[in-house]
Amino acid sequence: MALAILARRRAVETVRRHAAAASSAWRGYATSGEESDVVVLGGGPGGYVAAIKAAQLGLKTTCIEKRGTLGGTCLNVGCIPSKLLRCADAVPVVQALLHSSHMYHEAKTSFAHHGVKISNLEVDLPAMMAQKDKAVAGLTKGIEGLFKKNKVTYVKGFGKLASPSEVSVDLIDGGSTVVKGKNIIIATGSDVKSLPGITIDEKKIVSSTGALCLSEIPKKLVVIGAGYIGLEMGSVWNRLGSEVTVVEFAPDIVPSMDGEIRKQFQRMLEKQKMKFMLKTKVVGVDTSGDGVKLTVEPAAGGEQSTLEADIVLVSAGRTPYTSGIGLETIGVETDKAGRILVDKRFMTNVNGVFAIGDAIPGPMLAHKAEEDGVACVEFIAGKEGHVDYDTVPGVVYTHPEVASVGKTEEQVKAEGIAYRVGKFPLLANSRAKAIDDAEGLVKVVADKETDKILGVHIMAPNAGEIIHEAVLALQYGASSEDVARTCHAHPTVSEALKEACLQTFSKAIHI
Ligand SMILES: Cc1cc2nc3c(=O)[nH]c(=O)nc-3n(C[C@H](O)[C@H](O)[C@H](O)COP(=O)(O)OP(=O)(O)OC[C@H]3O[C@@H](n4cnc5c(N)ncnc54)[C@H](O)[C@@H]3O)c2cc1C
């Protein structure tokens, strides 16, 4: 199986190398001191990784970033001037707050079971935020260091495409300049999506950016949207003591998740005291009083009711950041949602102009943007580049975490594929039992005839780490038997994946 994959990849690589070589031949590489081989517009995880990789491949590279700090939405989610509080680095910020709030929650609810007694436990929110800011500042500075190390020219300012080989930049420090490039990569990412009739003021009605920077723990928090960001942010404030209600238009939370896992996940969040109003829409918002009054009604229409909150978090998805950056000046095509259309080599309809990350179709995830960035510059450099969107893992960083890769059971069924399912509950995993953290399960979906793994779905502590074994399995076309016959260290939660695979092709040992 592995050899066949290798042979197929080599064939694809040869075809791509020819195509990429043709592409770079259109423009050639820079020889003058002024012009770059690659100009990257946007310094998020897609853009900064593309810039570093391009420099590593020997291309003269410039990266333009409007915020003044690198890392994008993932690394610079913005700041709230009224509070003079910088909320840099969305992903690590969320991670830091999820970890801190989890520690508090564990201390409050679990330590006593383990014989650890604590009195006068309290949350010091400013200290928690300061810890997060410190961690994030270190990370953002680290990228600037990597730019210096790899000799990437960093231009701080707002860039606009002026021609297929020029970006005009309004510099942060004043004035303007034109950056010239043989190839331009648009990596402008995405922005918060609002909802009709709801104005995000980042005070009472906040986006994820504002929810990362609250200066007080809200007594009542309403989250509009039960996607992964809404649930993670809801979890943070729920653990810190907020009464959290999640309002969702759809009948389910995180619709892309495997149905069985999703049901258990919702039950687990409800056990943690988060409330859900599914099939419900917000039809009115009143911010005139101290808090916010939301008018809600069933998604299909019906009787209205009122929800009161101190803070409302609007978490209804993200929208590509592609307007106002000069796409129309040079004729770059987008779809109806504003996503830039690219071919398999990440090139737009304009020769030499590429796009990656949240600005193009595909999962809006930092690691996908990074993979896009690497593959895109590999193509520009005349090499092979490859991203398989079917094996991009997704993780919800609640506790326990929920991680998945590949197809859900519902997808496999809808595609008419004959399949087998193997499941293993964490209650039967010795490590999870020993640490008293046995909520969850591992579910494997495999092709009935070939036993090839089609999807893996894990709800477990550290599922976001365990999932990579499954990602590798899918990447190499492994069968459930391949994983089941692979020796796993004992006692580990990863053994639950081995057991679920055993259960898929034969029988699990420990249930
Ligand atoms: C709260 C939150 C939590 C998240 N958690 C996760 C997670 O746990 N895991 C995960 O994988 N993903 C997560 N994401 C998604 C992740 O942040 C994005 O998928 C990722 O940042 C996309 O990278 P990007 O480089 O395409 O775009 P972005 O990160 O949006 O970066 C684009 C950059 O381009 C700059 N820019 C835009 N226009 C211009 C211009 N004209 N001139 C100069 N610069 C410009 C912007 O300032 C920005 O810095 C989260 C997002 C949010 C909001």
The ligand as a Gaussian input file, in Angstrom:
#p B3LYP/6-31G(d) Opt

LIG

0 1
 C      -10.695000      32.951000      18.431000
 C      -10.097000      32.095000      17.373000
 C       -9.578000      30.865000      17.699000
 C       -9.012000      30.057000      16.732000
 N       -8.510000      28.851000      17.092000
 C       -7.907000      28.078000      16.182000
 C       -7.302000      26.856000      16.556000
 O       -7.333000      26.464000      17.724000
 N       -6.672000      26.126000      15.602000
 C       -6.622000      26.552000      14.299000
 O       -6.035000      25.856000      13.471000
 N       -7.195000      27.700000      13.902000
 C       -7.829000      28.477000      14.811000
 N       -8.393000      29.661000      14.424000
 C       -8.364000      30.007000      12.996000
 C       -6.999000      30.557000      12.602000
 O       -6.687000      31.656000      13.412000
 C       -7.020000      30.942000      11.124000
 O       -7.451000      29.853000      10.347000
 C       -5.640000      31.340000      10.665000
 O       -5.166000      32.428000      11.412000
 C       -5.643000      31.691000       9.170000
 O       -4.366000      32.094000       8.793000
 P       -4.134000      33.105000       7.565000
 O       -2.666000      33.328000       7.517000
 O       -4.819000      32.612000       6.371000
 O       -4.895000      34.441000       7.963000
 P       -4.832000      35.403000       9.212000
 O       -4.338000      34.713000      10.416000
 O       -6.153000      36.074000       9.283000
 O       -3.704000      36.448000       8.830000
 C       -3.854000      37.372000       7.808000
 C       -2.946000      38.539000       8.101000
 O       -2.941000      39.396000       6.986000
 C       -2.943000      40.728000       7.420000
 N       -3.492000      41.541000       6.358000
 C       -4.747000      41.474000       5.839000
 N       -4.870000      42.346000       4.844000
 C       -3.689000      42.987000       4.740000
 C       -3.220000      44.019000       3.899000
 N       -3.991000      44.551000       2.946000
 N       -1.959000      44.455000       4.069000
 C       -1.149000      43.913000       5.023000
 N       -1.563000      42.946000       5.839000
 C       -2.810000      42.478000       5.700000
 C       -3.806000      40.707000       8.664000
 O       -3.504000      41.811000       9.514000
 C       -3.410000      39.389000       9.282000
 O       -2.360000      39.552000      10.202000
 C       -8.963000      30.496000      15.388000
 C       -9.475000      31.755000      15.039000
 C      -10.031000      32.546000      16.021000
 C      -10.591000      33.885000      15.626000

